[in-house]
Amino acid sequence: MRALFKFLSGLARAAALLITAGCALLLLLAQGGRFSDRLDVLTHFTPWLLAGSVLGLALWVFAGRHGRLTPAIAVVGGLSALVLMGPELLAAAGHEKAPAAGPTLKIVQFNLWGRNRDPDATARWILEEDPDVIVLQEGFAKSGGVARALSVRYPHRTTCAEPRACSTMILSKRAPIAESGLQAGVSDANLSGAWATFQGSRGAYTVVGAHYTWPFPAGPQQQQTLRLSRVLDRFPKESLVVVGDFNSTPWSFSLRRQDRLFGLERRTRALFTWPAGRFSSLKIAAPFPVLAIDQVYAGSAWKTVEVRRGPALGSDHYPVVVELARP
């Protein structure tokens, strides 16, 4: 029995060392995202890699805490993860909200997911929230009934341009004074999105909705950022609102560069929105979201009243609810 325990203890120590070393190495390589889009892909996995470092450290404790190499490597991994995620977590802690002074704008941003399990519940929840504008992605196939169920209260719809079938749309109660789709081309860097300009009591404002591709392979997502930034330059930045599923986390260097390029304040800070519920064909249930990939930007004319995550509905994403005031 003692021999078996010794064998298992040695196995646990070896596993702890391998896990912590692997996670630390990937987290250190992720720092290279500052100059390499390929290495930047690793930054999106930071929460999982940090969890792996903690798991390795727990195994080391379970195995009897022999040696100092494993905890030292775990500390290196943890510090590297803190360098990546720390700025966003600090920004979330210090993010100020304003009272609802002046006209307000309430927006629901939601990737419905093509395999939405409960479009009826999704539509009911949105109607209960009663936003002024709704921006949806993957509003097709099984989830397409959501937009139809909302059409009575939200009769105005702006979607992407041809030539590809588009599932990104802006729904609104008020008719836009100008609108257009953003989609162009058929490459992986194709930008699925739309914009609509509305006349408010404090002047016109534009809402832009977008849906990016995945961050891997590197390249197409960064091209989408450049393409969208050129679109945003057409509008007055102070009254602009940009929302969407950007498939990019705030601890990635790609999103940090996007923040600077857009010239807008990102109002979603460490707001984890993926995954929600059973998010794969294997029906794996996620106990909580681990990636913050749905973002909201707004210009200086808007003050943040509220930004919150909605409930788990039938999608693999959680919805985002944002309320802005224009004092």
C-alpha angles and dihedrals in degrees: 000000000000090000091052092049090049090051093049091046091052090047091051091050091051092047091048092052094047094047096047093043092049094048093045092050093051092046091051091048088050088065085069088071085091088079106012126060089199093057090042088068087073093060092070089063094056096113091053093045091049089050089050091054090051090048091051090050091050090052090051090054091047090051093057104272095267116171131002102245097087097051091044091054091045090054090051090051092046093050091048090052090048091053089054100041101026098083092053094047091049091049090051091051092051098040108129125213127204132216117259095264115160127359114344133210120205119196132182114205113193137163098209094196120229091249095049108170098205115023092163092059090045092054092046093052093049091050090051090052088050098200123185093230132021124200114195134184128195090021095161142093111009093002094048092093090071093071091045092051089052096046097096095058093029105039097160118083130180118187140172123289126252153287096067125049105263129213099177113098144163116220121192143172092219122061112247119238089217134009143167144167121249102207116121131161131004103253128113087263090060109138114227107199150099141210134214129187119211133190111236132182090259095044138284123321134183129222118202123193124193142174118203129201122247118288092244131105091038118241112044095071092051089050089053090054091053092047094049093046089058089053092050091053088070092068135063102267096211093066098034124117121191123186136166153112099289095173086220130111125225092239091062118097089225092064092044089055089047090053090056094042095051092051090215133114114255106226097190108082119182089333104161111211108159137106110021124181119324100355104173141052086257088063092236109178116222113213092205139353118268104181129065101209105139110083140187124201127185137178128246094269090069126076120201113246097168140349118182143154117249126222128283106270127162098309135086086237131065114231121245122224118198128179119192131186127210105205 
